[in-house]
């Protein structure tokens, strides 16, 4: 079979076939009387072997070794190809992510594109000061890719930088709550906490709705941050979690303060007091002490009657706390 026919049937150009020959990778088995290259069936099979190995990313030198060196084994080479492919995919994925974030920022011109690129690089900097300045720069007229800020907020370990990122997200609004809510499903506890803390500082109904959902989260830290944020916003759904926090001693002082904010009218105050009282009989002395202190911030007769009974508590510390609180209430 002559080179033109081989090229037509194999899909490999005549120029490439000649290149293979110049490298010693492929040698036609014969020549015609007119000195044209003539390829045998085995030559055609070798061409297909070469093309198959090229499709795996092997260089022509590696292909020659694979086909001609009997001692050459594929294991090490395949492992290296896997590593190279992974690195290439990671690089391409990183580029794709950056391009999508630039597109999401909706730049008006190339100056905006350059500003977004500078912001993205700054957010990825090893310098905490640089990352913090990048977060604060979102207050300027710089198109900000929200997804990049969310990713930075969920991964930031430096407290000052994390605070700046939460502030930036709170200003942006938009898609931030939905993106942050995805962080609540992270297997990493630290990421879940960063997500809920960011949501807690965001205004608006969308953030509040995400925080309500977080009240049912299996992570007690997530539930606690959500309840504190909702309590200060006057959302009564947070009451059961806030009471649990007091009983368990998790941010109990903040939880008690949030309950006092919620107890803005007589009916609500009595409901909160009743829920606190319900936990007294099943709680050990330290927990009863915390419940007593929480009752101090709840107005109304239900809380006052409970405090009177607590002055006779079997635990002296609880009884003294109740007595002291009642004196303050009488003085007011």
FIVEX-61719 format. One line per field, with one value per residue (C-alpha): residue in one letter; x, y, z; residue number from 1. Coordinates in nm, 2 decimals. Each point is the difference from the previous one (the first is absolute). Example, Ala and Ser with C-alpha at 12.3 -4.5 7.8 and 13.67 -1.06 7.14 Angstrom:
% FIVEX-61719
r: c(a	s) .
u: c(1.23	0.14) .
v: c(-0.45	0.34) .
w: c(0.78	-0.07) .
k: c(1	2) .
//
This chain:
% FIVEX-61719
r: c(x	x	x	x	x	x	x	x	x	x	x	x	x	x	x	x	x	x	x	x	x	x	x	x	x	x	x	x	x	x	x	x	x	x	x	x	x	x	x	x	x	x	x	x	x	x	x	x	x	x	x	x	x	x	x	x	x	x	x	x	x	x	x	x	x	x	x	x	x	x	x	x	x	x	x	x	x	x	x	x	x	x	x	x	x	x	x	x	x	x	x	x	x	x	x	x	x	x	x	x	x	x	x	x	x	x	x	x	x	x	x	x	x	x	x	x	x	x	x	x	x	x	x	x	x	x	x	x	x	x	x	x	x	x	x	x	x	x	x	x	x	x	x	x	x	x	x	x	x	x	x	x	x	x	x	x	x	x	x	x	x	x	x	x	x	x	x	x	x	x	x	x	x	x	x	x	x	x	x	x	x	x	x	x	x	x	x	x	x	x	x	x	x	x	x	x	x	x	x	x	x	x	x	x	x	x	x	x	x	x	x	x	x	x	x	x	x	x	x	x	x	x	x	x	x	x	x	x	x	x	x	x	x	x	x	x	x	x	x	x	x	x	x	x	x	x	x	x	x	x	x	x	x	x	x	x	x	x	x	x	x	x	x	x	x	x	x	x	x	x	x	x	x	x	x	x	x	x	x	x	x	x	x	x	x	x	x	x	x	x	x	x	x	x	x	x	x	x	x	x	x	x	x	x	x	x	x	x	x	x	x	x	x	x	x	x	x	x	x	x	x	x	x	x	x	x	x	x	x	x	x	x) .
u: c(0.00	0.15	0.02	-0.30	-0.23	0.14	-0.06	-0.35	-0.09	0.18	-0.08	0.37	0.13	0.28	0.21	-0.03	0.08	0.32	0.08	-0.05	0.24	0.26	-0.01	0.04	-0.34	-0.15	0.18	-0.19	0.06	0.08	0.04	-0.16	0.19	-0.04	0.15	-0.33	-0.06	-0.21	-0.16	-0.09	-0.29	0.24	0.11	-0.37	-0.05	0.31	-0.15	-0.31	0.20	0.19	-0.31	-0.16	0.30	0.00	-0.36	0.12	0.24	0.32	0.28	0.13	0.32	-0.20	-0.21	0.32	0.11	-0.34	-0.01	0.37	0.15	-0.12	0.12	-0.20	-0.30	-0.30	-0.07	0.24	-0.08	-0.37	0.02	0.20	-0.26	-0.27	0.18	0.06	-0.36	-0.13	0.23	-0.12	-0.37	0.06	0.16	-0.28	-0.26	0.16	0.01	-0.37	-0.10	0.19	-0.16	-0.35	0.06	0.11	-0.31	-0.22	0.14	-0.14	0.30	-0.07	0.34	0.36	0.08	-0.27	0.14	0.34	-0.15	-0.18	0.31	0.19	-0.27	0.00	0.38	-0.01	-0.26	0.23	0.31	0.19	0.01	-0.29	0.03	-0.03	-0.31	-0.16	0.06	-0.15	-0.31	-0.03	0.06	-0.35	-0.13	0.16	-0.14	0.16	-0.21	0.00	-0.05	-0.22	0.09	0.37	-0.08	-0.21	0.27	0.25	-0.23	-0.05	0.37	0.14	0.16	0.13	-0.27	0.06	-0.01	-0.31	-0.18	0.08	-0.13	-0.32	-0.05	0.06	-0.25	-0.26	0.03	-0.03	-0.31	-0.11	0.08	0.21	-0.25	-0.06	0.37	0.08	-0.27	0.19	0.28	-0.23	0.01	0.38	0.16	0.24	-0.14	0.21	-0.15	-0.36	0.07	0.14	-0.30	-0.26	0.20	0.00	-0.38	-0.05	0.15	-0.20	-0.32	-0.31	-0.27	0.21	0.27	-0.27	-0.16	0.33	0.06	-0.34	0.09	0.33	-0.20	-0.06	0.37	0.16	0.30	-0.07	0.24	-0.19	-0.33	0.14	0.12	-0.32	-0.21	0.20	-0.03	-0.37	-0.07	0.15	-0.22	-0.31	-0.07	-0.18	0.10	0.34	-0.14	0.03	0.36	0.09	-0.15	0.21	0.31	-0.07	-0.06	0.32	0.22	0.07	0.03	-0.27	0.05	-0.05	-0.30	-0.16	0.05	-0.17	-0.29	-0.04	-0.02	-0.27	-0.20	-0.13	-0.37	-0.17	-0.13	0.33	0.19	-0.23	0.05	0.37	0.00	-0.22	0.24	0.29	-0.20	-0.08	0.37	0.07	-0.12	0.22	0.31	0.30	0.09	0.25	-0.27	-0.27	0.24	0.02	-0.38	-0.04	0.23	-0.20	-0.33	0.15	-0.02	-0.36	-0.28	-0.34	-0.17	0.10	0.37	-0.05	-0.19	0.26	0.28	-0.20	0.00	0.36	0.09	-0.07	0.21	0.19	0.32	0.11	0.17	-0.33	-0.20	0.23	0.00	-0.38	-0.02	0.24	-0.19	-0.33	0.15	0.11	-0.34	-0.17	0.24	-0.10) .
v: c(0.00	0.34	0.29	0.19	-0.29	-0.06	0.36	-0.01	-0.32	0.07	0.37	0.07	0.26	-0.10	0.28	-0.16	-0.34	0.13	0.17	-0.34	-0.15	0.27	-0.07	-0.37	-0.06	-0.15	-0.16	-0.11	-0.37	0.05	0.21	-0.02	-0.01	0.37	0.03	0.10	-0.10	-0.31	-0.09	-0.35	-0.11	0.00	0.35	0.11	-0.17	0.19	0.33	-0.07	-0.10	0.33	0.20	-0.19	0.08	0.36	0.03	-0.08	0.29	-0.19	0.18	-0.15	-0.10	-0.18	-0.17	-0.13	-0.15	-0.15	-0.17	-0.11	-0.04	-0.33	0.08	0.32	-0.03	0.23	0.03	0.29	0.18	-0.03	0.13	0.30	0.06	-0.01	0.26	0.23	-0.03	0.08	0.31	0.11	-0.05	0.20	0.28	0.01	-0.02	0.29	0.20	-0.08	0.11	0.33	0.07	-0.08	0.24	0.27	-0.06	0.01	0.34	0.13	0.22	0.31	0.00	-0.13	0.23	-0.18	-0.33	0.10	0.12	-0.33	-0.19	0.21	-0.06	-0.38	-0.02	0.21	-0.23	-0.30	0.18	-0.16	0.34	0.05	0.38	-0.03	-0.22	0.24	0.30	-0.20	-0.07	0.37	0.11	-0.14	0.33	0.17	0.01	-0.34	-0.27	-0.27	-0.37	-0.11	-0.37	0.09	0.19	-0.29	-0.25	0.23	0.04	-0.37	-0.07	0.30	-0.08	0.34	0.17	0.36	-0.11	-0.22	0.29	0.22	-0.27	-0.03	0.37	0.00	-0.27	0.17	0.31	-0.20	-0.21	-0.14	-0.37	-0.01	-0.17	-0.29	-0.05	0.02	-0.25	-0.26	0.04	-0.13	-0.35	-0.01	-0.30	0.25	0.14	0.32	0.07	-0.05	0.24	0.26	-0.04	0.05	0.30	0.17	-0.06	0.14	0.33	0.03	0.21	-0.09	-0.27	-0.24	-0.02	-0.03	-0.29	-0.18	0.05	-0.14	-0.31	-0.02	-0.04	-0.36	-0.06	-0.31	0.22	0.17	0.28	0.08	-0.01	0.22	0.28	-0.01	0.02	0.30	0.19	-0.07	0.08	0.34	0.05	-0.08	-0.34	-0.22	-0.32	0.03	-0.04	-0.38	0.00	0.29	-0.18	-0.31	0.21	0.13	-0.35	-0.14	0.30	0.10	0.38	0.00	0.37	0.11	-0.24	0.15	0.35	-0.11	-0.14	0.33	0.18	-0.24	0.05	0.34	-0.05	-0.17	-0.30	-0.08	0.06	-0.25	-0.26	0.03	-0.02	-0.31	-0.17	0.08	-0.12	-0.33	-0.08	0.05	-0.34	-0.19	0.21	-0.04	0.29	0.18	0.00	0.12	0.28	0.11	-0.03	0.22	0.27	-0.02	0.05	0.32	0.16	-0.11	0.24	-0.11	-0.20	-0.35	0.08	0.16	-0.29	-0.24	0.20	0.00	-0.38	-0.01	0.18	-0.33	-0.21	-0.29	0.15	0.29	0.19	-0.02	0.12	0.29	0.10	0.00	0.20	0.26	0.03	0.05	0.28	0.17	-0.04	0.14	0.30	0.07) .
w: c(0.00	-0.10	0.23	-0.14	0.05	0.35	0.10	-0.14	0.19	0.33	0.03	0.05	-0.25	-0.24	0.15	0.35	-0.14	-0.15	0.34	0.18	-0.25	0.05	0.37	-0.06	0.16	-0.32	-0.29	-0.31	-0.07	-0.36	-0.31	-0.34	-0.32	-0.02	0.35	0.16	0.36	0.04	0.33	0.11	0.23	0.29	-0.08	0.00	0.34	0.14	-0.12	0.20	0.30	-0.02	-0.03	0.30	0.22	-0.12	0.12	0.35	0.00	-0.06	-0.19	-0.32	0.18	0.27	-0.27	-0.16	0.33	0.06	-0.34	-0.04	0.35	0.14	0.35	0.01	0.23	-0.01	0.38	0.08	-0.31	0.04	0.36	-0.12	-0.27	0.26	0.21	-0.30	-0.10	0.35	0.01	-0.34	0.10	0.32	-0.19	-0.26	0.28	0.18	-0.32	-0.07	0.35	-0.04	-0.34	0.14	0.29	-0.23	-0.21	0.31	0.10	-0.33	-0.08	-0.22	-0.15	0.02	0.29	0.20	-0.11	0.13	0.33	0.05	-0.07	0.25	0.26	-0.06	0.03	0.32	0.16	-0.07	0.14	0.29	0.17	0.24	-0.04	-0.38	0.03	0.25	-0.23	-0.29	0.21	0.10	-0.36	-0.09	0.14	-0.30	-0.35	-0.08	-0.16	0.27	-0.09	0.29	-0.03	0.05	0.32	0.13	-0.07	0.18	0.30	0.04	-0.01	0.20	0.33	0.10	0.22	-0.13	-0.36	0.06	0.15	-0.30	-0.23	0.19	-0.01	-0.38	-0.05	0.22	-0.23	-0.32	0.08	-0.34	-0.02	0.32	0.23	-0.24	-0.06	0.37	0.08	-0.21	0.25	0.27	-0.17	0.02	0.18	0.17	0.33	-0.04	-0.35	0.13	0.28	-0.23	-0.23	0.28	0.15	-0.34	-0.04	0.35	-0.10	-0.32	-0.01	-0.19	-0.02	-0.21	0.27	0.27	-0.19	-0.02	0.37	0.08	-0.20	0.20	0.32	-0.09	-0.09	0.17	0.10	0.34	-0.08	-0.32	0.18	0.27	-0.23	-0.19	0.31	0.14	-0.33	-0.03	0.36	-0.03	-0.30	0.20	-0.17	0.26	-0.19	0.17	0.36	0.03	-0.11	0.22	0.30	-0.09	-0.01	0.35	0.14	-0.17	0.08	-0.36	-0.03	0.27	0.08	-0.36	-0.02	0.31	-0.15	-0.32	0.20	0.18	-0.33	-0.12	0.32	-0.12	0.09	0.29	-0.19	-0.16	0.33	0.18	-0.27	0.02	0.38	-0.01	-0.24	0.23	0.31	-0.18	-0.02	0.38	0.11	-0.24	0.04	0.24	0.24	-0.24	-0.27	0.24	0.10	-0.36	-0.05	0.31	-0.14	-0.33	0.18	0.15	-0.34	-0.07	0.12	0.12	0.27	-0.13	0.03	0.34	0.15	-0.13	0.17	0.33	-0.01	-0.09	0.32	0.17	-0.25	0.16	-0.15	0.21	-0.29	-0.20	0.29	0.07	-0.37	0.00	0.32	-0.14	-0.33	0.18	0.20	-0.32	-0.16	0.31	0.00	-0.36) .
k: c(1	2	3	4	5	6	7	8	9	10	11	12	13	14	15	16	17	18	19	20	21	22	23	24	25	26	27	28	29	30	31	32	33	34	35	36	37	38	39	40	41	42	43	44	45	46	47	48	49	50	51	52	53	54	55	56	57	58	59	60	61	62	63	64	65	66	67	68	69	70	71	72	73	74	75	76	77	78	79	80	81	82	83	84	85	86	87	88	89	90	91	92	93	94	95	96	97	98	99	100	101	102	103	104	105	106	107	108	109	110	111	112	113	114	115	116	117	118	119	120	121	122	123	124	125	126	127	128	129	130	131	132	133	134	135	136	137	138	139	140	141	142	143	144	145	146	147	148	149	150	151	152	153	154	155	156	157	158	159	160	161	162	163	164	165	166	167	168	169	170	171	172	173	174	175	176	177	178	179	180	181	182	183	184	185	186	187	188	189	190	191	192	193	194	195	196	197	198	199	200	201	202	203	204	205	206	207	208	209	210	211	212	213	214	215	216	217	218	219	220	221	222	223	224	225	226	227	228	229	230	231	232	233	234	235	236	237	238	239	240	241	242	243	244	245	246	247	248	249	250	251	252	253	254	255	256	257	258	259	260	261	262	263	264	265	266	267	268	269	270	271	272	273	274	275	276	277	278	279	280	281	282	283	284	285	286	287	288	289	290	291	292	293	294	295	296	297	298	299	300	301	302	303	304	305	306	307	308	309	310	311	312	313	314	315	316	317	318	319	320	321	322	323	324	325	326	327	328	329	330	331	332) .
//
